[in-house]
Amino acid sequence: MWQDPIIKETRELRNQYAAQFKHDLDAIFEDIKARQEKSTRKRVSFPPRKPAVIKKCA
């Protein structure tokens, strides 16, 4: 079966990153939050959107 090399590399990197935290999701989340706070990049946040009303057909 053919494997996309970009997908393979991405999954390997994700695995390496998760292994640093022994695959503990809470630790990974805390690291991501800490990196976000240190970042100098501008963050974009959009207000929540109202759900669309779908009319039922009779």
C-alpha positions as CSV (number, residue, x, y, z in Angstrom):
1,M,0.0,0.0,0.0
2,W,1.3,3.4,-0.9
3,Q,2.0,5.8,1.9
4,D,2.2,9.6,1.6
5,P,5.7,10.6,2.8
6,I,4.4,13.9,4.2
7,I,1.7,12.1,6.3
8,K,4.3,9.6,7.5
9,E,6.7,12.4,8.6
10,T,3.9,14.3,10.3
11,R,2.8,11.3,12.3
12,E,6.4,10.5,13.3
13,L,6.9,14.1,14.5
14,R,3.6,13.9,16.4
15,N,4.7,10.6,18.0
16,Q,8.0,12.1,19.0
17,Y,6.4,15.1,20.6
18,A,3.8,13.0,22.5
19,A,6.6,10.7,23.7
20,Q,8.3,13.7,25.4
21,F,5.3,13.7,27.7
22,K,4.8,9.9,27.9
23,H,1.6,10.5,25.8
24,D,0.0,12.3,28.7
25,L,-2.7,14.5,27.1
26,D,-2.9,16.9,30.1
27,A,0.9,17.5,30.0
28,I,0.8,18.0,26.2
29,F,-2.1,20.5,26.6
30,E,-0.2,22.4,29.3
31,D,2.9,22.6,27.1
32,I,0.8,23.9,24.2
33,K,-0.7,26.6,26.4
34,A,2.7,27.6,27.7
35,R,4.1,27.8,24.2
36,Q,1.1,29.9,23.1
37,E,1.7,32.4,26.0
38,K,5.4,32.8,25.1
39,S,4.7,33.3,21.4
40,T,4.9,36.8,20.0
41,R,2.6,35.9,17.1
42,K,-0.8,37.6,16.9
43,R,-3.7,35.3,18.0
44,V,-7.0,35.6,16.2
45,S,-10.2,34.8,18.0
46,F,-13.6,34.9,16.4
47,P,-16.9,35.4,18.3
48,P,-19.2,32.3,18.4
49,R,-21.6,32.1,15.5
50,K,-25.3,31.6,16.0
51,P,-26.5,28.2,14.7
52,A,-28.4,28.3,11.4
53,V,-32.1,27.7,11.7
54,I,-33.2,24.9,9.4
55,K,-36.9,24.7,8.6
56,K,-38.5,21.3,8.5
57,C,-40.5,20.3,5.5
58,A,-44.1,19.3,6.4
